[in-house]
C-alpha cells in the first residue's frame, strides 16, 4: 500500500495541472476574442488633410515627406494614400 500513495499524489497533481492548463487556455482565448471584438468596434482613423500646395524648396519637400511618413507610421494614411501623396509631391517639384 505504500507504493500506491505516491502514484495517487502524482495522478492528483497531474490532474490539477491539466485543469489549470485548460482553464488558462480558455481564459487566453476569451481575452483574445474580447480584444478582437473591441478592435472591430473602433472606427477607422480618418485621413488627415494633406497640403495640396506644392513645396517651394527642397527643404520644404523633405519636411512634407517626413510628415507624410509620420502619418503613415501612425496609421492615419494607408500605404496607397502615402504613395499617391508622395508621387504628387515629387511630381510637383
C-alpha positions as CSV (number, residue, x, y, z in Angstrom):
1,X,0.0,0.0,0.0
2,X,2.9,2.3,0.4
3,X,3.5,2.2,-3.3
4,X,0.0,3.5,-4.2
5,X,0.2,6.8,-2.4
6,X,2.9,8.3,-4.5
7,X,1.1,7.3,-7.6
8,X,-2.2,8.8,-6.3
9,X,-0.4,12.0,-5.5
10,X,1.1,12.1,-8.9
11,X,-2.3,11.5,-10.5
12,X,-3.9,14.2,-8.5
13,X,-1.1,16.7,-9.2
14,X,-1.2,15.8,-12.9
15,X,-5.0,16.2,-12.9
16,X,-4.8,19.6,-11.2
17,X,-2.1,20.7,-13.7
18,X,-4.3,19.6,-16.6
19,X,-7.3,21.5,-15.3
20,X,-5.2,24.6,-14.7
21,X,-3.8,24.4,-18.3
22,X,-7.2,24.1,-19.8
23,X,-8.5,26.9,-17.7
24,X,-5.6,29.1,-18.8
25,X,-6.1,28.3,-22.4
26,X,-9.8,29.1,-22.2
27,X,-9.0,32.4,-20.4
28,X,-6.5,33.4,-23.1
29,X,-8.9,32.5,-25.9
30,X,-11.6,34.6,-24.2
31,X,-9.2,37.5,-23.8
32,X,-8.2,37.4,-27.4
33,X,-11.8,37.3,-28.5
34,X,-12.6,40.4,-26.4
35,X,-9.6,42.3,-27.8
36,X,-10.6,41.4,-31.4
37,X,-14.2,42.5,-30.7
38,X,-13.0,45.8,-29.2
39,X,-10.8,46.4,-32.2
40,X,-13.7,45.8,-34.6
41,X,-15.9,48.3,-32.7
42,X,-13.4,51.1,-33.0
43,X,-14.0,53.4,-36.0
44,X,-11.2,53.5,-38.6
45,X,-8.9,56.6,-38.2
46,X,-9.8,59.5,-40.5
47,X,-7.2,60.6,-43.0
48,X,-5.7,63.9,-42.2
49,X,-5.9,66.5,-44.9
50,X,-2.6,66.8,-46.7
51,X,-1.5,70.2,-48.1
52,X,-2.2,70.3,-51.8
53,X,0.1,73.2,-52.5
54,X,3.5,72.0,-53.9
55,X,6.6,72.6,-51.8
56,X,8.7,75.5,-52.9
57,X,12.1,74.3,-52.0
58,X,14.0,71.1,-51.3
59,X,13.8,71.5,-47.5
60,X,10.1,72.0,-47.7
61,X,9.7,68.8,-49.7
62,X,11.8,66.9,-47.2
63,X,9.6,68.2,-44.4
64,X,6.4,67.3,-46.2
65,X,7.7,63.8,-46.9
66,X,8.6,63.4,-43.3
67,X,5.2,64.5,-42.2
68,X,3.6,62.0,-44.7
69,X,5.8,59.2,-43.4
70,X,4.8,60.1,-39.8
71,X,1.1,59.9,-40.8
72,X,1.8,56.5,-42.4
73,X,3.5,55.2,-39.3
74,X,0.7,56.4,-37.1
75,X,-1.8,54.6,-39.2
76,X,-3.6,57.8,-40.4
77,X,-2.7,57.1,-44.0
78,X,-2.7,53.8,-45.8
79,X,0.3,52.7,-47.9
80,X,-1.6,53.5,-51.1
81,X,-2.6,57.0,-49.8
82,X,1.0,57.6,-48.8
83,X,2.3,56.5,-52.2
84,X,-0.2,58.7,-54.0
85,X,0.7,61.8,-52.0
86,X,4.4,61.1,-52.3
87,X,4.1,60.9,-56.1
88,X,2.1,64.2,-56.2
89,X,4.7,65.9,-54.1
90,X,7.6,64.6,-56.2
91,X,5.9,65.4,-59.5
92,X,5.2,69.0,-58.4
93,X,8.9,69.7,-57.8
